[in-house]
Amino acid sequence: MNKSIFRAGSRLVLLVIFLKSLTASAQMLDGGVNSAMIRLFGDNTAFTAQAEVRVLNSNHVVWFQMPSAFASTDTKLRVDADMKLIKSSVVTPAVILVFKQTGKDRITSVIRPDQRATFIIYPGSQTYISMPLSAEDAQIASQKLEKKPLGKETIDGHACIKNLSTVKSSRGATLLQATTWNAADLKDFPIQIEMKENGSTTVIHFQNVNLVRPDSKLFDIPAGYKDENPPVVIKAPAAKKK
């Protein structure tokens, strides 16, 4: 495993990219995380929510499913997940066990455009990894969200406008494109987000959305946590020879 952290140019949510990289090549992440996803939440700059993240292959078969928790305030975004709760046809129990034994099975991902950095925090080992955001990724305020209505649908009892949502840079370049279901009774919060890339589809379905400002400490590295840069190499278990 090398120290790559998140593929530059990836458009999927932070944690899903991380776990996809585990299943594909047991690699850690590679800098250059795109933070444009924050703009998909529009004017909802402060919220907490639970979410179910699913990844489907080109045949629309779910091969990855994981519950997670989201929190956001002032362009900062936090995602919490527990690898032990993953349901996947390709993430083996042996891989999860390795991360559990090293205290890295619980993962907190925090995007901090104000610090031009992304932090991957491991509460179990009380360690973290920091990665720089590019100048463009950090310029959340200058990014523009454009929504093109595609129709109306109801999700979990919420009347939604289904939109093709596009986040563009100040130069007009497309940074992220997704289908969003924006709930009218939740101030147009995207209660469901669907993103496609390289034949895969990632669906993030939100529940228990609370449009209140979370504690600012949630977006800080806890006191006493050790900086693990460069990342510690964790080897996935070798396949048994037949």
Phi and psi in degrees as a GROMACS rama.xvg file:
@    title "Ramachandran Plot"
@    xaxis  label "Phi"
@    yaxis  label "Psi"
@TYPE xy
-95.7362  -171.782  ASN-2
-95.7392  19.9292  LYS-3
-65.0392  143.189  SER-4
-114.816  -59.9399  ILE-5
-142.786  130.339  PHE-6
-57.5096  124.987  ARG-7
-60.2086  138.379  ALA-8
90.8308  -7.79779  GLY-9
-67.1133  144.479  SER-10
-117.072  3.49023  ARG-11
-85.6181  162.121  LEU-12
-58.6042  145.678  VAL-13
-46.2132  -53.7045  LEU-14
-70.5965  -35.896  LEU-15
-63.8924  -40.3396  VAL-16
-61.2208  -42.2045  ILE-17
-59.5804  -47.9435  PHE-18
-73.5217  -31.649  LEU-19
-63.6948  -38.1353  LYS-20
-67.0943  -31.4065  SER-21
-63.948  -47.1054  LEU-22
-70.0864  -33.3072  THR-23
-79.1641  -43.0471  ALA-24
-146.259  10.7337  SER-25
53.5055  36.441  ALA-26
-100.888  151.985  GLN-27
-83.2583  -169.666  MET-28
-89.7661  166.443  LEU-29
-126.043  123.911  ASP-30
-43.1033  -174.111  GLY-31
81.9996  33.3941  GLY-32
-64.6563  135.562  VAL-33
-89.2328  124.153  ASN-34
-98.3194  10.6055  SER-35
-62.4681  -19.7263  ALA-36
-57.7672  -29.5248  MET-37
-57.6924  -36.0467  ILE-38
-70.3359  -19.2263  ARG-39
-63.115  -20.6036  LEU-40
-84.2395  1.15765  PHE-41
58.5362  -127.741  GLY-42
-81.9114  -1.17754  ASP-43
-83.0187  79.0963  ASN-44
-85.7579  -4.35245  THR-45
-143.14  120.862  ALA-46
-167.409  165.043  PHE-47
-131.856  151.803  THR-48
-164.902  153.228  ALA-49
-93.99  153.155  GLN-50
-147.441  149.471  ALA-51
-110.742  121.431  GLU-52
-104.21  125.299  VAL-53
-125.436  141.395  ARG-54
-120.458  126.41  VAL-55
-111.802  145.421  LEU-56
-83.8783  -175.024  ASN-57
-64.3799  -17.6762  SER-58
-95.0051  11.3444  ASN-59
65.1693  28.1941  HIS-60
-99.071  129.355  VAL-61
-74.1091  119.198  VAL-62
-112.761  -4.41533  TRP-63
-149.099  131.497  PHE-64
-146.497  136.471  GLN-65
-157.503  131.526  MET-66
-77.1633  150.912  PRO-67
-153.174  171.032  SER-68
-126.86  133.92  ALA-69
-113.371  148.185  PHE-70
-148.589  143.991  ALA-71
-147.865  146.002  SER-72
-160.541  132.699  THR-73
49.9894  50.2339  ASP-74
69.9876  6.80919  THR-75
-94.1168  141.417  LYS-76
-131.127  133.357  LEU-77
-125.311  137.122  ARG-78
-129.552  126.689  VAL-79
-114.396  139.172  ASP-80
-151.35  158.203  ALA-81
-123.067  115.364  ASP-82
-60.3741  -24.655  MET-83
-68.0556  -15.4063  LYS-84
-96.501  4.55709  LEU-85
-68.3502  139.004  ILE-86
-117.472  115.416  LYS-87
-155.085  146.85  SER-88
-83.7482  -8.64528  SER-89
-123.74  -19.6274  VAL-90
-86.0397  106.927  VAL-91
-80.7996  154.242  THR-92
-57.3081  -31.6896  PRO-93
-64.2829  -40.2944  ALA-94
-65.828  -45.0049  VAL-95
-63.2287  -37.3893  ILE-96
-61.5352  -40.153  LEU-97
-60.2195  -44.6518  VAL-98
-69.7175  -33.7542  PHE-99
-65.3279  -41.4925  LYS-100
-66.3004  -25.7949  GLN-101
-97.0391  5.37287  THR-102
75.2791  21.6956  GLY-103
-117.063  23.9907  LYS-104
-82.9702  -25.315  ASP-105
-99.1938  129.732  ARG-106
-130.346  131.964  ILE-107
-117.879  122.527  THR-108
-108.878  127.01  SER-109
-127.908  122.028  VAL-110
-97.1026  123.79  ILE-111
-121.973  83.7184  ARG-112
-58.8853  -30.2224  PRO-113
-66.356  -25.09  ASP-114
-105.842  4.42641  GLN-115
50.9639  47.9401  ARG-116
-152.574  156.34  ALA-117
-121.226  138.226  THR-118
-119.36  132.363  PHE-119
-107.313  114.529  ILE-120
-112.394  134.659  ILE-121
-115.14  97.2036  TYR-122
-60.103  -32.9339  PRO-123
-64.124  -36.7978  GLY-124
-103.862  -1.78854  SER-125
51.7222  49.298  GLN-126
-132.323  168.859  THR-127
-153.006  161.061  TYR-128
-121.984  135.79  ILE-129
-113.85  143.176  SER-130
-136.504  139.099  MET-131
-75.3923  144.304  PRO-132
-91.9521  144.762  LEU-133
-67.7679  161.697  SER-134
-58.6222  -38.6884  ALA-135
-68.4316  -42.7764  GLU-136
-63.0505  -30.6663  ASP-137
-78.8999  -15.4075  ALA-138
-86.7799  62.3798  GLN-139
-61.4279  -40.8978  ILE-140
-62.2056  -29.9366  ALA-141
-89.2796  -6.35924  SER-142
-79.5369  144.269  GLN-143
-113.723  134.101  LYS-144
-102.438  122.408  LEU-145
-114.58  134.005  GLU-146
-123.698  128.336  LYS-147
-113.029  113.327  LYS-148
-61.1213  134.538  PRO-149
-112.88  -12.3868  LEU-150
152.732  -171.665  GLY-151
-124.248  136.033  LYS-152
-144.466  158.441  GLU-153
-112.401  127.193  THR-154
-125.622  123.995  ILE-155
52.7213  36.1403  ASP-156
82.9044  -0.711565  GLY-157
-97.9729  123.618  HIS-158
-71.1086  122.981  ALA-159
-124.317  150.401  CYS-160
-96.4997  123.07  ILE-161
-84.3032  121.294  LYS-162
-123.198  149.397  ASN-163
-90.9247  107.754  LEU-164
-103.196  129.716  SER-165
-126.708  127.94  THR-166
-102.289  126.135  VAL-167
-120.345  150.507  LYS-168
-76.6544  173.78  SER-169
-62.98  -19.9763  SER-170
-90.4964  -3.15236  ARG-171
92.5171  2.84114  GLY-172
-77.9164  139.698  ALA-173
-75.2509  121.592  THR-174
-97.7172  -30.811  LEU-175
-161.362  138.663  LEU-176
-133.068  134.53  GLN-177
-151.749  158.646  ALA-178
-93.7329  128.735  THR-179
-125.806  147.123  THR-180
-110.599  103.011  TRP-181
-95.5513  118.725  ASN-182
-83.6986  122.954  ALA-183
-63.377  -36.8341  ALA-184
-81.3903  -0.323528  ASP-185
-120.718  33.8984  LEU-186
56.7199  40.8122  LYS-187
66.8526  23.0081  ASP-188
-60.688  134.345  PHE-189
-76.1637  89.279  PRO-190
-67.6063  -18.0166  ILE-191
-143.971  137.322  GLN-192
-126.746  132.805  ILE-193
-125.921  125.427  GLU-194
-127.668  140.088  MET-195
-117.039  139.597  LYS-196
-162.882  131.708  GLU-197
51.5233  40.855  ASN-198
84.4131  -7.62459  GLY-199
-104.11  153.264  SER-200
-123.487  126.495  THR-201
-108.432  126.76  THR-202
-118.08  125.209  VAL-203
-113.059  113.796  ILE-204
-109.293  116.959  HIS-205
-94.3026  145.489  PHE-206
-140.502  165.219  GLN-207
51.7328  46.1913  ASN-208
-73.432  127.477  VAL-209
-125.303  111.915  ASN-210
-87.7997  61.4181  LEU-211
-127.288  159.465  VAL-212
-78.9797  118.597  ARG-213
-74.238  166.142  PRO-214
-59.7453  128.877  ASP-215
-61.2291  -22.9439  SER-216
-66.6356  -19.4664  LYS-217
-62.8198  -20.2886  LEU-218
-103.51  8.46871  PHE-219
-104.118  154.753  ASP-220
-74.0726  125.625  ILE-221
-57.8193  144.64  PRO-222
-58.7348  137.558  ALA-223
90.1204  -7.30932  GLY-224
-74.4745  141.033  TYR-225
-92.3362  134.25  LYS-226
-73.082  121.44  ASP-227
-100.151  15.0351  GLU-228
-73.773  129.767  ASN-229
-71.4801  156.159  PRO-230
-56.1335  145.442  PRO-231
-71.8826  134.266  VAL-232
-76.8387  127.605  VAL-233
-119.912  119.629  ILE-234
-93.2625  132.009  LYS-235
-71.8935  149.953  ALA-236
-62.4314  139.992  PRO-237
-71.1155  146.632  ALA-238
-69.2571  143.319  ALA-239
-74.044  137.044  LYS-240
-78.1775  136.178  LYS-241
